[in-house]
Amino acid sequence: MNKMLNLATASALALITGTSAWADRVNQLSDARVRQAIAYAIDMDTIVETIYEGKAIAADSMIPNGSFKAEGLNAYAYDPDQARALLAEAGWDDSQVLDVVYYYGDQATADLMVAMQAYLGDVGIQMTYRKLEGDVGGQLGVMPTAEDTSGIVWDIAYGAKAALALQEYYNGYQSGLSSYAPGTAERDELVARINGTVDVDVQKAAFADFERYENEMLSDIPLYYQQLFVIESARMSRNGGQYGNDQFNYDWNIVNWTVEPDENGDEVLYTNNGPVSFFEHPWLNPGFRAFTKIGLDRLITADGSLTPGAGQLAESYTVSEDGLSVTFMLKDGLTWHDGTPLTGEDVVWSIETAMEVPGINPVFSGTFGSIADMSTDGKSVTINFSTLDPNFLLTFSQFPPLPKHLLEGVNVVEFQQHPFWQNPVGSGPYMISEIQMNDFVRFVPFEAYHGGVANVDEIVAFPAGENDANIVKNASAGRLDFGYTKSVSDAQAIEEMEHMQVIPADIPYTRSLRMNAFANISE
């Protein structure tokens, strides 16, 4: 087979798309040899060079390259003969058609599906592919119906993991937590080692052992590591503000940003990631949406590499020697955007409520699940932990408290449906001044902000999902001054515009194939 199949040839191999028709069948993906064969069958080096035009890195682990990376991992370099041998050894039934699902709408993903279909077809594996619509998280996360029987109705899911803490890559594999990776005692023990220490050297050794284990098991087949592309117009200046992983929160100095005034003398910035039909609550994706980033504050903040340290709502904090207690001292005079005082009661209530809200960020749930008790006198907040959480400072650099007086008594099961999310009140440097859902949101400086009044007079956010279909059009029309994208083609198009610049940022972000490895699949 050629290094890269011609797309026309690959398209000719396409079968009908749609769900596989199965009923209580034995799942051949439960055999690690089949999963390894699929890894050998896909030429990721060539896919990176062609589809992603060199703006990605072929992966050999879910954890990106860096100091926590194990050495000597099998990269599963393209080897179709080895793939065929493993399939023969596993007794692969070549009449089976694998159902591959994905949730991205960009052209690169469509091209990847066509290439995968061709590569797998070359070694004797048939597949179809389809884009998930509606409740994507629900379709990906249905838990098994029995210890050995999957509850999800797909074989392989192409998606991404963007870790806040590296533990996120593997904590979800623990027994009973994954929709596609059956639990094992060995994996559980490895996860416990990773989470049982704050000693970096011990953590590195535990991560390395886990990577070696998963390098054979392939619960996910890691495909590539992707950079994030920070976008800015020539009109604006960060005035010394940091650059980093814009999917999360860090000290980017937005209060001191400036932009060239318009014809009326007003400084107006344009961005994306505004709401479509409601504001998404910030406890799942803590830095994704515009309101979450500029309308809410955290107890502490982090630098561009997401290393926590500096204060925000808290003027200081102290950690006990054993790492089992932390006290945050709040700044004086904090208020919500509606003028109500922001106190330790809001912080404690937010943590207690987040413990009950389904589907919060795994790092948050890990930290909050370790809490023994909390107390506040309004000014200070003390949190005691029953077990060591190596990531609790990172959590509090990302977790924004919400106003107790506006949300108290909320039904946590319907948290996202509360009317608050049609016009939320925050604590950050910018507050909402006008909302036209599915059109735009205007933000203006919060005059009582504890960090000083922001320079820019107005920020306008246009609606967008994770993949902003209008990002190139808006950049070209002068309707995008800052934002980010993970789309290689969008970054390349914007780089060509004289009034725009693109700043690549290395992030923990891995695209992979989630392998449904339960022994049986039921309809």
Secondary structure, DSSP 8 states (H G I E B T S, - for coil): --SS--HHHHHHT----S----SSEE-GGGSHHHHHHHHHHS-HHHHHHHTTTT-EEE-SSSS-SSTT--SS-----S-HHHHHHHHHHHT--TT-EEEEEE---SHHHHHHHHHHHHHHHHTT-EEEEEE--S-HHHHHH---SBTTEE-SS-SEEEEEEE-SSTTHHHHTTSTTT-SSS---HHHHHHHHHHHT---HHHHHHHHHHHHHHHHHH-SEEEEEEE-EEEEEETTEE-TT-----TTS-----GGG-EE---TTS--EEEEEEE-SSS---TTTSTTSSHHHHHS---SEEE-TT--EEEESSEEEEEE-TTSSEEEEEE-TT-B-TTS-B--HHHHHHHHHHHTTSSS--HHHHHHHTTEEEEEE-SSEEEEEESS--TTHHHHHTT-----HHHHTT--GGGGGGSGGGGS----SSEEEEEEETTTEEEEEE-TT-TT---SSSEEEEEE--SS-TTHHHHHHTT--SEEEE--HHHHHHHHT-TTEEEEEE--SEEEEEEE---SEE--
